[in-house]
Amino acid sequence: MIAGTRPRARAAACAAALATATALGLAAAGGAAAAPQDRGGPKPPDRTTSAGTPVDLGALFIGAHPDDEAGQLSAYGEWREKYGLRTGVITVTRGEGGGNAVGPEEGPALGLLREKEERAAVGKAGITDVFNLDKVDFYYTVSNPLTQQIWDHEDTLGKVVRIIRQTRPEILSTMNPAPSPGNHGNHQEAGRLAIEAFTAAADPTRFPEQLSKEGLKTWAPLRLLVRGSAATSPTGAACATGFTLKDTTQNVYGVWSGERAKSGRTWAAIERDAQRVYASQGWATFPDVPSDPSALGCDYFQQVDSRVPFPAPGSAAAGKPSAALDGAVTRAAGTVPLGTRMRVATTKFGVLAGQPFTATVEVTAPAKGLHRASLKPSVPSGWTVVGNGDLGTVKAGRTVTKTFTVTPAAGATVGERARVAATLRTDEGNGYSDRPVQVVAPVAGSQQLLPQVADFEKWTGATAGQPQLSGTVSPVLSLASGASRQVRVDLRNNSAAPQSGTVALDLPAGFTAQPGTAAYGPVAAGGTGAVTFTVTNTDTTLKTSNQGGTLGAPAGDYAYTITTTSAAGTSKAAAALELVPRTTIGQAAAAPEVDGVDTAGEYPGEAIDISRLWEGTACTSAADCSATAKLAWRDDTLFVLVDVTDDTLGTKLDAADCKRHWRTDSVELAIDPRGTSENTSTTFKAAILPVTAEGGPCYERDADNHQGPGAETAPGMKVASKVRSGGYTVETSIPMSLLPGAVDPQRMGLNLFVYDSDTQDKTGQTRIGWSTWGGVQGDPYRWGQAEVEGYTPPAGRPTTAPEPVIPLSALSSLDSPQSLQQAVAIDVPLAGGAASTRANSGWVDKARLRGDTALVRMRANAAGTAHVHVVDATGVLGSRTVKVAAGKHEYGVVLDREPKGGVTVYVGWQDAAGGTLASKATAR
């Protein structure tokens, strides 16, 4: 059964609009109540402008780039077909910073192409509503703090909240917000935006101008989901019930992709068709999915929060395709009516063994009330719960809250997570909800967190109010082979009395700590403290990067245990060190000649191996892909020579297309001058293509302190290459004055990567390098370390990096006919922004074709700017941006070619206050 907490409006209008969708491929629809219009001039017509009633969505996905939703289109398509769920997609950027495997487009032109791909892709799952927020896709980074800075977090959050308040979805779905290794910082930020918006959209104190000035109303989405899960699972239909969770308190739901659509094809096959639409990203060549449904898995959704009852873990309903929707838009058999709200909350997330805490259960009755209602709390075996759960009759719309005292078992295991759950029983049906808590030690010691992880941990509680998201990222620190570093252990006193004690590190063989044991205290009740150790890698034969690590630990992690004692007991915590390679860069007797030739005597010291796999398909042999590098310095200049063995060269790009080097064969050099960068905006990264269509090499800077063509962003850098049968050599000299800050000669961060492509379709298959982990190109803390022997930076050279120069060019929805068409069709303003008020509106009133010109008549109630686009069945015929005064005015738009079929004029209007209105007219 499909149902919402409110009627689905304008169904007939929606069907009619779908039938009349234009050649750009967008479906039209209507929706929820529109904001009241102010007086002042003629009212923009509903039918041909975006001034009508916004579309009413059932679900909304929030992602960072086109294609971020592509891995779950199977589930969205099935939900649309089986339950009638209408899903929209917020895409914060149009992916202008990504690659392009199909043409030369970049910047806004690439954004227009990627928007077209996304609309076509999601359309295969029945999704017609894509909301672009027009934020810049600046480059690959694993830093959420940098993304927040570039996107202006509060501004972007306001846009997301506005779209939620306009479209009123019951389900929010998003991406992983945690700084897990390799997780794109833009993806993290998309997740944070959605999770914050889940609360903010319902809060009248957040973005109040949307309510007071724009006429919107608060909206509380009912369930909040994050894609994927940390689960192991079988294939086949059993994937929905047979998965094993690392954290058993998570509520995870699987939607089997082997289910067949009405067309007879599996949803996995339909999803793959959609993914192939992203040809610009090299996805057109994705292989077919297995034809045997038993070989297909699930799309997984992890619930972060819910305002309504949801399927109990292990129940029959929890294994059905509707499990992630139940209680919000679908109703499972035997459950309470839709419109019932239920939520469990606890006074704290971290709880002490044997120490009581409070849990509350809040229940709101649906339209016809709840009768003979009662709550039955449940906790793990050995825990106790006390409280009266009788509710009796709960009248329609009334909210009742019950309080319970929960006491964990005296022997509860520190680190264990547990569900505090409640079952609602009524004459109308039953409901379930829960909230996780974690048992903490009286005094907990933990390894210092990386800056971005510490930022995330703070966010989970203080900002997001979702502390169960904490602990997602294992605490790790890097240590150079044979070197020492300071390791701080942070202490938190969770008890009600001051505590003193000791901390010790139980390190694996090959590592030592000084002191052996450190004393602390007293630490005040509820307070924090810290102790510091000097940790040294004493065995330089231990493997580094993702080839090292202790048995049972993730690749590259040398796991160890932190033991903390106090008067209240002893606790242990897991931590890890990640060994990175270290090298010495010697001074050359004379400056090497940058000619792409490894001349004897030019480079002192041994070559380093940069053949470790970090992403993609493993090299089939050393002849397929392997590499070595030599480094030297002379006269404040760094010299690097990389020799690559490669049996097949990738695409020879035009020299003018020397960017996004991962599309073909290339070498990338990454330098962190001080060895302390949190993200690559304070580093130097340069990529060299050994050969171009014109014959010679080219180079560029990417994802660093200043991106762009090498000659512009790295003046004075020299590059040479020699291509031979079976490989190539590249050589470069880099004036150290180009680096963003003076080099620390004792610990300069360094990495070298080789990108290998064996195809001619502008896609890479293998990535190898020196210090290697997945996503390592964005993780300076995991780069290797170099001692620049005998080098001293010139006096006065700054040790801090300048502000990064980041491309900020993004397509405006005002200049996207696709976005304009959608805005007219579903009456949602452009780019998550405010709508023009009636007094400030301007729209196209009439359009005529006269020879090679389209005459466009504008009607404006106030001055503004009109972005005019003339479109036929095959694309844009001509565009023009004009300043428009109040009144009626006609403008000519010269056409680039003869029209094919019907012609429509789309206009994006922006008023002086920044409000927008989209409109259209058929050219006669």
ZAMARGU-4260 file (C-alpha; in steps of 0.2 Angstrom, whole numbers, plus 5000, padded with zeros to 4 digits):
<rodrens>
0) 5000/5000/5000 | 5007/5017/4995 | 5001/5032/5005 | 5008/5048/5012 | 5005/5058/5027
5) 4995/5070/5016 | 4986/5069/4999 | 4996/5068/4983 | 4990/5084/4974 | 4987/5087/4956
10) 4988/5069/4950 | 4978/5073/4934 | 4988/5088/4930 | 5004/5078/4933 | 4998/5065/4920
15) 4994/5078/4908 | 5010/5087/4910 | 5020/5070/4908 | 5011/5068/4891 | 5016/5085/4885
20) 5035/5084/4890 | 5046/5093/4877 | 5060/5087/4867 | 5073/5090/4881 | 5067/5075/4889
25) 5060/5082/4905 | 5043/5076/4912 | 5032/5089/4920 | 5022/5088/4936 | 5014/5099/4950
30) 5014/5097/4968 | 5011/5105/4985 | 5005/5122/4990 | 5014/5137/4983 | 5020/5152/4993
35) 5008/5166/4993 | 5012/5179/4980 | 5013/5197/4984 | 5004/5211/4975 | 5012/5222/4962
40) 5009/5220/4943 | 5002/5206/4933 | 5003/5189/4940 | 5015/5177/4930 | 5005/5163/4922
45) 5005/5147/4931 | 5006/5136/4915 | 5021/5144/4907 | 5031/5150/4922 | 5038/5142/4938
50) 5026/5153/4948 | 5014/5139/4951 | 5012/5125/4965 | 5028/5115/4968 | 5029/5097/4964
55) 5026/5085/4979 | 5040/5072/4981 | 5040/5056/4991 | 5059/5054/4992 | 5074/5065/4989
60) 5092/5060/4986 | 5106/5073/4990 | 5122/5070/4981 | 5137/5080/4976 | 5139/5076/4957
65) 5130/5069/4943 | 5131/5050/4944 | 5132/5050/4963 | 5114/5042/4963 | 5119/5029/4950
70) 5123/5015/4961 | 5105/5015/4969 | 5094/5018/4953 | 5089/5000/4954 | 5080/5003/4971
75) 5073/5020/4966 | 5066/5013/4950 | 5058/4998/4959 | 5050/5009/4972 | 5043/5020/4958
80) 5036/5006/4948 | 5030/4995/4963 | 5024/5009/4976 | 5022/5024/4965 | 5036/5033/4975
85) 5041/5049/4966 | 5060/5053/4969 | 5069/5069/4966 | 5088/5071/4966 | 5098/5086/4972
90) 5115/5088/4964 | 5125/5101/4972 | 5137/5103/4957 | 5136/5098/4939 | 5153/5089/4940
95) 5163/5102/4930 | 5179/5097/4938 | 5178/5079/4932 | 5185/5071/4917 | 5178/5071/4899
100) 5180/5055/4889 | 5169/5061/4875 | 5174/5078/4870 | 5184/5094/4873 | 5170/5102/4884
105) 5176/5108/4901 | 5169/5121/4914 | 5151/5126/4911 | 5150/5117/4895 | 5155/5101/4903
110) 5142/5105/4917 | 5128/5106/4903 | 5134/5090/4896 | 5134/5081/4913 | 5117/5088/4918
115) 5110/5081/4901 | 5118/5064/4905 | 5111/5064/4923 | 5093/5068/4917 | 5094/5054/4904
120) 5102/5042/4917 | 5090/5044/4931 | 5075/5044/4919 | 5078/5026/4916 | 5073/5024/4934
125) 5058/5035/4932 | 5066/5050/4940 | 5061/5066/4932 | 5066/5079/4945 | 5084/5085/4946
130) 5089/5100/4956 | 5106/5108/4953 | 5112/5120/4966 | 5125/5128/4955 | 5140/5125/4967
135) 5157/5123/4960 | 5165/5106/4957 | 5183/5112/4960 | 5193/5096/4961 | 5195/5079/4969
140) 5198/5081/4988 | 5195/5070/5003 | 5193/5086/5014 | 5176/5090/5020 | 5182/5106/5028
145) 5189/5113/5012 | 5173/5108/5003 | 5163/5118/5016 | 5173/5133/5013 | 5172/5133/4994
150) 5153/5129/4994 | 5149/5140/5008 | 5141/5127/5019 | 5127/5138/5027 | 5122/5145/5010
155) 5121/5127/5002 | 5112/5120/5017 | 5099/5134/5015 | 5096/5129/4997 | 5094/5111/5002
160) 5082/5116/5016 | 5072/5127/5004 | 5070/5113/4991 | 5064/5101/5005 | 5051/5114/5011
165) 5045/5116/4994 | 5044/5098/4988 | 5040/5090/5005 | 5048/5073/5003 | 5045/5059/5017
170) 5061/5051/5013 | 5079/5059/5013 | 5093/5048/5006 | 5111/5053/5004 | 5130/5049/5004
175) 5142/5043/5017 | 5147/5059/5028 | 5162/5051/5036 | 5180/5055/5031 | 5183/5036/5027
180) 5199/5034/5018 | 5197/5039/5000 | 5179/5046/5002 | 5177/5061/4992 | 5176/5077/5002
185) 5162/5083/4991 | 5152/5067/4995 | 5155/5069/5014 | 5148/5087/5013 | 5133/5081/5003
190) 5130/5068/5017 | 5132/5082/5030 | 5120/5093/5021 | 5106/5080/5020 | 5108/5075/5038
195) 5108/5093/5045 | 5093/5097/5033 | 5083/5083/5041 | 5082/5093/5057 | 5084/5111/5050
200) 5069/5110/5037 | 5058/5106/5052 | 5065/5120/5063 | 5057/5137/5061 | 5072/5145/5068
205) 5083/5139/5054 | 5082/5150/5038 | 5067/5159/5045 | 5067/5171/5030 | 5060/5156/5020
210) 5045/5156/5031 | 5042/5175/5034 | 5047/5182/5017 | 5045/5168/5005 | 5029/5160/5012
215) 5036/5142/5014 | 5032/5131/5029 | 5043/5120/5039 | 5043/5102/5034 | 5049/5087/5044
220) 5055/5072/5033 | 5051/5056/5041 | 5065/5044/5037 | 5084/5048/5034 | 5095/5035/5025
225) 5113/5034/5020 | 5117/5024/5005 | 5127/5008/5008 | 5132/4999/5024 | 5147/4990/5032
230) 5140/4973/5028 | 5145/4957/5021 | 5131/4949/5011 | 5126/4935/4999 | 5120/4938/4981
235) 5102/4933/4976 | 5086/4937/4984 | 5094/4932/5001 | 5104/4948/5000 | 5090/4957/5008
240) 5090/4947/5024 | 5106/4937/5024 | 5119/4951/5027 | 5130/4952/5042 | 5133/4969/5050
245) 5149/4975/5058 | 5138/4986/5069 | 5123/4976/5074 | 5114/4991/5080 | 5112/4998/5063
250) 5096/4997/5054 | 5100/4992/5036 | 5088/4988/5022 | 5092/4979/5006 | 5083/4980/4989
255) 5087/4966/4978 | 5092/4972/4961 | 5088/4955/4953 | 5069/4959/4955 | 5062/4960/4937
260) 5053/4976/4931 | 5037/4976/4921 | 5048/4976/4906 | 5055/4959/4911 | 5072/4965/4913
265) 5081/4965/4930 | 5082/4981/4939 | 5101/4978/4940 | 5101/4978/4921 | 5091/4994/4920
270) 5103/5002/4932 | 5118/4997/4922 | 5110/5005/4906 | 5108/5021/4916 | 5126/5021/4922
275) 5132/5019/4904 | 5124/5035/4900 | 5138/5044/4909 | 5149/5042/4894 | 5159/5058/4899
280) 5165/5049/4914 | 5171/5034/4904 | 5156/5023/4910 | 5149/5019/4893 | 5160/5003/4892
285) 5154/4996/4909 | 5151/4977/4906 | 5134/4969/4907 | 5128/4963/4924 | 5125/4945/4926
290) 5110/4938/4917 | 5107/4925/4932 | 5097/4935/4945 | 5105/4924/4959 | 5121/4932/4955
295) 5115/4950/4958 | 5115/4959/4975 | 5106/4972/4984 | 5106/4991/4985 | 5108/4995/5003
300) 5102/5009/5014 | 5107/5012/5032 | 5095/5022/5042 | 5102/5037/5052 | 5086/5043/5059
305) 5067/5041/5059 | 5052/5051/5065 | 5040/5036/5062 | 5039/5018/5067 | 5050/5006/5056
310) 5052/4988/5053 | 5059/4979/5068 | 5076/4970/5064 | 5074/4953/5059 | 5055/4955/5055
315) 5047/4949/5039 | 5044/4967/5034 | 5063/4972/5037 | 5067/4960/5022 | 5055/4967/5010
320) 5059/4980/4996 | 5048/4993/5005 | 5057/4991/5022 | 5066/5008/5020 | 5049/5016/5016
325) 5038/5008/5029 | 5030/5020/5041 | 5033/5035/5030 | 5025/5031/5013 | 5021/5013/5014
330) 5012/5003/5027 | 5017/4985/5031 | 5004/4972/5036 | 4999/4973/5055 | 5007/4990/5058
335) 5000/5007/5064 | 4992/5018/5051 | 5002/5030/5041 | 5003/5047/5050 | 5008/5039/5066
340) 5025/5046/5073 | 5036/5037/5085 | 5054/5041/5091 | 5065/5034/5104 | 5078/5046/5112
345) 5091/5044/5126 | 5099/5057/5137 | 5117/5051/5132 | 5125/5041/5118 | 5140/5035/5129
350) 5134/5025/5144 | 5143/5017/5158 | 5141/4999/5164 | 5130/4998/5179 | 5125/5017/5178
355) 5107/5021/5174 | 5102/5034/5161 | 5085/5040/5154 | 5076/5035/5138 | 5061/5043/5131
360) 5048/5037/5118 | 5037/5050/5110 | 5021/5044/5100 | 5010/5055/5090 | 4993/5048/5084
365) 4987/5048/5066 | 4971/5056/5059 | 4959/5043/5068 | 4969/5041/5084 | 4976/5026/5093
370) 4967/5015/5105 | 4972/5004/5119 | 4990/5010/5116 | 5005/5004/5126 | 5024/5004/5124
375) 5035/4989/5128 | 5053/4994/5130 | 5067/4982/5126 | 5086/4981/5130 | 5100/4969/5129
380) 5100/4953/5141 | 5107/4958/5158 | 5101/4976/5156 | 5086/4983/5165 | 5073/4995/5161
385) 5060/5003/5172 | 5044/5013/5168 | 5026/5013/5164 | 5022/5011/5145 | 5003/5013/5146
390) 4996/5026/5134 | 4978/5022/5133 | 4968/5031/5120 | 4979/5044/5110 | 4968/5057/5101
395) 4972/5062/5083 | 4987/5073/5082 | 4991/5072/5101 | 5009/5068/5106 | 5012/5058/5122
400) 5030/5055/5129 | 5035/5041/5141 | 5051/5040/5151 | 5060/5025/5156 | 5076/5022/5166
405) 5088/5010/5158 | 5103/5002/5167 | 5117/4993/5157 | 5123/4977/5165 | 5137/4979/5177
410) 5148/4968/5166 | 5143/4977/5149 | 5158/4977/5137 | 5166/4993/5134 | 5164/4998/5116
415) 5149/4987/5114 | 5134/4996/5105 | 5116/4991/5110 | 5099/4995/5105 | 5087/5004/5117
420) 5070/4999/5108 | 5052/5001/5111 | 5037/4992/5103 | 5020/5001/5101 | 5005/4990/5103
425) 4987/4997/5098 | 4971/4991/5091 | 4976/4998/5074 | 4992/4989/5073 | 5010/4989/5080
430) 5025/5000/5078 | 5044/4999/5082 | 5058/5011/5085 | 5075/5011/5093 | 5090/5021/5097
435) 5108/5015/5099 | 5120/5018/5114 | 5138/5014/5117 | 5146/5007/5133 | 5161/5018/5137
440) 5175/5016/5150 | 5175/5027/5165 | 5191/5034/5158 | 5194/5031/5139 | 5210/5034/5131
445) 5211/5035/5112 | 5224/5039/5099 | 5224/5057/5093 | 5213/5059/5078 | 5217/5066/5061
450) 5211/5084/5059 | 5197/5079/5047 | 5192/5065/5058 | 5191/5076/5073 | 5181/5088/5064
455) 5169/5074/5059 | 5168/5067/5077 | 5163/5085/5083 | 5150/5087/5070 | 5141/5070/5074
460) 5136/5076/5091 | 5137/5095/5092 | 5129/5099/5075 | 5121/5084/5068 | 5114/5077/5084
465) 5118/5059/5077 | 5132/5053/5089 | 5130/5035/5083 | 5138/5040/5067 | 5154/5043/5077
470) 5168/5029/5077 | 5165/5026/5058 | 5184/5030/5054 | 5197/5019/5063 | 5210/5030/5072
475) 5226/5029/5062 | 5242/5040/5061 | 5256/5039/5048 | 5275/5036/5053 | 5289/5036/5041
480) 5300/5020/5040 | 5314/5021/5052 | 5308/5037/5059 | 5300/5044/5075 | 5285/5054/5079
485) 5274/5061/5093 | 5258/5051/5097 | 5246/5059/5108 | 5233/5049/5118 | 5217/5059/5122
490) 5208/5055/5138 | 5190/5057/5143 | 5184/5055/5160 | 5166/5048/5158 | 5164/5045/5177
495) 5157/5056/5191 | 5173/5058/5200 | 5191/5064/5197 | 5202/5050/5190 | 5221/5047/5189
500) 5230/5032/5182 | 5242/5027/5168 | 5242/5024/5149 | 5253/5011/5140 | 5254/5007/5121
505) 5255/4989/5116 | 5264/4991/5100 | 5268/4977/5087 | 5286/4971/5084 | 5297/4984/5075
510) 5290/4998/5085 | 5294/5006/5102 | 5287/5020/5113 | 5295/5032/5125 | 5290/5032/5139
515) 5284/5014/5141 | 5270/5020/5153 | 5264/5038/5155 | 5255/5044/5171 | 5240/5056/5170
520) 5228/5065/5181 | 5219/5070/5190 | 5206/5073/5176 | 5190/5081/5182 | 5173/5072/5181
525) 5167/5074/5163 | 5184/5082/5159 | 5198/5078/5146 | 5217/5076/5147 | 5231/5069/5136
530) 5248/5061/5137 | 5261/5060/5123 | 5273/5046/5118 | 5287/5046/5106 | 5285/5031/5094
535) 5299/5025/5083 | 5299/5012/5069 | 5315/5002/5074 | 5313/4989/5060 | 5315/4997/5043
540) 5312/4980/5034 | 5294/4981/5038 | 5283/4984/5023 | 5276/5001/5020 | 5260/5008/5012
545) 5246/4996/5008 | 5258/4981/5007 | 5262/4982/5025 | 5252/4980/5041 | 5248/4967/5055
550) 5238/4951/5052 | 5220/4954/5053 | 5221/4973/5052 | 5216/4982/5036 | 5229/4983/5023
555) 5243/4995/5028 | 5238/4996/5046 | 5250/4991/5060 | 5237/4988/5074 | 5240/4991/5092
560) 5231/4993/5108 | 5230/5008/5121 | 5228/5002/5139 | 5221/5015/5151 | 5220/5012/5170
565) 5211/5022/5183 | 5203/5019/5200 | 5187/5014/5191 | 5195/5000/5181 | 5205/4997/5165
570) 5200/5000/5147 | 5208/4996/5130 | 5206/5005/5114 | 5211/5000/5096 | 5223/5011/5086
575) 5235/5009/5071 | 5250/5016/5063 | 5253/5017/5045 | 5271/5016/5039 | 5275/5026/5024
580) 5291/5025/5014 | 5305/5037/5017 | 5319/5042/5005 | 5334/5054/5005 | 5336/5066/4991
585) 5354/5070/4988 | 5362/5085/4980 | 5368/5082/4962 | 5386/5087/4958 | 5379/5097/4943
590) 5361/5101/4938 | 5354/5086/4928 | 5350/5090/4910 | 5331/5089/4908 | 5331/5079/4892
595) 5321/5063/4897 | 5337/5053/4897 | 5344/5044/4913 | 5362/5049/4911 | 5375/5040/4922
600) 5380/5051/4937 | 5366/5064/4936 | 5356/5057/4950 | 5365/5052/4967 | 5357/5038/4977
605) 5346/5023/4972 | 5331/5023/4962 | 5314/5020/4972 | 5301/5008/4967 | 5284/5016/4962
610) 5276/5000/4956 | 5263/4997/4971 | 5245/4996/4965 | 5233/5008/4974 | 5218/5009/4963
615) 5211/4999/4948 | 5216/4983/4940 | 5232/4975/4945 | 5246/4975/4932 | 5247/4958/4923
620) 5266/4959/4924 | 5280/4971/4926 | 5280/4973/4907 | 5262/4979/4908 | 5265/4992/4921
625) 5279/4996/4933 | 5290/5011/4936 | 5306/5018/4946 | 5310/5035/4950 | 5326/5045/4954
630) 5327/5062/4963 | 5340/5075/4966 | 5342/5093/4971 | 5353/5107/4965 | 5352/5126/4966
635) 5335/5127/4975 | 5328/5116/4961 | 5321/5098/4963 | 5325/5086/4949 | 5314/5070/4946
640) 5316/5057/4933 | 5303/5043/4931 | 5306/5028/4921 | 5290/5018/4916 | 5288/5001/4909
645) 5272/5000/4899 | 5268/4989/4885 | 5253/4999/4878 | 5251/5017/4877 | 5234/5025/4880
650) 5226/5039/4871 | 5237/5053/4864 | 5228/5068/4869 | 5230/5085/4861 | 5242/5096/4870
655) 5228/5109/4872 | 5219/5095/4882 | 5233/5092/4894 | 5222/5091/4910 | 5213/5077/4920
660) 5228/5066/4918 | 5220/5051/4924 | 5212/5048/4907 | 5228/5042/4899 | 5246/5037/4903
665) 5254/5050/4915 | 5265/5053/4929 | 5260/5063/4944 | 5272/5071/4957 | 5265/5077/4974
670) 5275/5087/4986 | 5270/5093/5003 | 5283/5106/5007 | 5281/5105/5026 | 5274/5087/5027
675) 5259/5094/5038 | 5246/5097/5025 | 5228/5092/5030 | 5222/5093/5011 | 5230/5096/4994
680) 5226/5114/4994 | 5242/5118/5002 | 5253/5106/4991 | 5261/5106/4974 | 5254/5093/4962
685) 5260/5092/4944 | 5255/5079/4931 | 5265/5075/4915 | 5259/5067/4900 | 5274/5058/4891
690) 5266/5061/4873 | 5253/5071/4865 | 5244/5070/4848 | 5257/5083/4842 | 5271/5072/4848
695) 5279/5080/4864 | 5275/5080/4882 | 5263/5092/4891 | 5261/5096/4910 | 5248/5103/4921
700) 5244/5106/4939 | 5229/5098/4947 | 5220/5098/4964 | 5233/5108/4973 | 5237/5126/4978
705) 5235/5132/4960 | 5228/5122/4945 | 5230/5125/4927 | 5241/5123/4912 | 5259/5121/4918
710) 5267/5135/4909 | 5254/5147/4918 | 5254/5139/4935 | 5272/5133/4936 | 5283/5145/4926
715) 5301/5139/4926 | 5296/5121/4928 | 5304/5111/4914 | 5298/5094/4907 | 5305/5082/4894
720) 5301/5064/4889 | 5307/5050/4879 | 5294/5037/4872 | 5301/5020/4867 | 5294/5003/4863
725) 5288/4996/4880 | 5288/5012/4890 | 5293/5029/4892 | 5304/5041/4903 | 5299/5058/4909
730) 5311/5070/4918 | 5307/5087/4926 | 5315/5101/4936 | 5304/5111/4948 | 5311/5127/4956
735) 5307/5125/4974 | 5301/5143/4974 | 5285/5136/4965 | 5281/5126/4980 | 5267/5133/4992
740) 5279/5136/5007 | 5297/5133/5011 | 5303/5115/5011 | 5306/5107/5028 | 5322/5097/5023
745) 5319/5084/5037 | 5302/5079/5032 | 5296/5085/5015 | 5280/5075/5010 | 5282/5067/4993
750) 5273/5055/4982 | 5274/5049/4964 | 5260/5040/4955 | 5259/5032/4938 | 5242/5032/4929
755) 5241/5017/4916 | 5229/5016/4902 | 5229/5002/4889 | 5214/5009/4879 | 5210/5023/4867
760) 5194/5028/4875 | 5201/5041/4887 | 5199/5029/4902 | 5213/5023/4914 | 5213/5005/4921
765) 5228/5005/4934 | 5236/5017/4946 | 5253/5013/4954 | 5264/5023/4965 | 5276/5025/4979
770) 5266/5027/4995 | 5249/5019/4991 | 5232/5018/4998 | 5215/5020/4989 | 5212/5039/4987
775) 5230/5043/4992 | 5231/5057/4979 | 5220/5067/4991 | 5228/5061/5007 | 5244/5071/5011
780) 5246/5063/5028 | 5249/5046/5019 | 5262/5052/5007 | 5280/5046/5009 | 5293/5057/5017
785) 5309/5064/5010 | 5325/5071/5018 | 5332/5084/5006 | 5350/5081/5012 | 5360/5097/5014
790) 5347/5108/5008 | 5342/5125/5017 | 5328/5135/5010 | 5332/5153/5006 | 5330/5165/5020
795) 5313/5174/5021 | 5304/5161/5011 | 5287/5159/5019 | 5283/5143/5028 | 5264/5144/5026
800) 5255/5141/5010 | 5246/5156/5001 | 5228/5155/4999 | 5224/5142/4986 | 5218/5147/4969
805) 5203/5136/4965 | 5193/5137/4949 | 5176/5143/4953 | 5168/5142/4936 | 5151/5133/4937
810) 5136/5133/4926 | 5121/5144/4931 | 5104/5136/4930 | 5099/5152/4922 | 5109/5146/4907
815) 5103/5128/4907 | 5087/5126/4896 | 5085/5109/4904 | 5084/5117/4921 | 5073/5130/4915
820) 5061/5118/4907 | 5060/5108/4923 | 5057/5123/4934 | 5042/5128/4923 | 5036/5110/4923
825) 5036/5107/4942 | 5036/5125/4949 | 5052/5124/4959 | 5063/5139/4958 | 5081/5137/4951
830) 5096/5131/4960 | 5088/5130/4977 | 5086/5149/4977 | 5072/5160/4981 | 5058/5164/4969
835) 5055/5181/4962 | 5041/5189/4970 | 5026/5195/4959 | 5032/5213/4960 | 5049/5208/4954
840) 5044/5195/4941 | 5049/5195/4923 | 5044/5182/4910 | 5043/5178/4891 | 5026/5183/4885
845) 5027/5179/4866 | 5040/5172/4854 | 5040/5173/4835 | 5052/5167/4821 | 5057/5179/4808
850) 5071/5173/4796 | 5086/5169/4806 | 5080/5178/4821 | 5069/5174/4836 | 5059/5189/4842
855) 5056/5187/4861 | 5043/5198/4870 | 5047/5200/4888 | 5035/5206/4901 | 5043/5213/4918
860) 5035/5220/4933 | 5052/5227/4938 | 5070/5228/4931 | 5080/5212/4930 | 5091/5201/4919
865) 5084/5189/4906 | 5094/5173/4900 | 5085/5169/4884 | 5088/5152/4876 | 5080/5147/4859
870) 5078/5128/4858 | 5072/5115/4845 | 5071/5096/4846 | 5090/5094/4844 | 5097/5107/4856
875) 5100/5126/4858 | 5098/5137/4842 | 5104/5153/4850 | 5105/5162/4867 | 5106/5180/4874
880) 5107/5188/4890 | 5099/5205/4892 | 5095/5218/4905 | 5076/5221/4905 | 5067/5237/4911
885) 5050/5236/4919 | 5036/5235/4905 | 5035/5225/4889 | 5050/5224/4878 | 5055/5214/4863
890) 5072/5207/4859 | 5080/5198/4845 | 5090/5182/4847 | 5100/5177/4831 | 5099/5159/4827
895) 5115/5148/4824 | 5106/5136/4812 | 5090/5131/4804 | 5077/5125/4817 | 5072/5107/4816
900) 5054/5104/4822 | 5045/5115/4835 | 5054/5129/4843 | 5052/5134/4861 | 5060/5149/4870
905) 5065/5147/4888 | 5070/5162/4899 | 5078/5162/4916 | 5074/5178/4925 | 5084/5185/4939
910) 5078/5200/4948 | 5088/5213/4957 | 5087/5204/4974 | 5093/5188/4967 | 5076/5179/4965
915) 5072/5169/4949 | 5058/5164/4938 | 5058/5152/4924 | 5046/5154/4909 | 5043/5147/4892
920) 5034/5152/4876 | 5032/5142/4859 | 5039/5152/4845 | 5026/5154/4831
</rodrens>
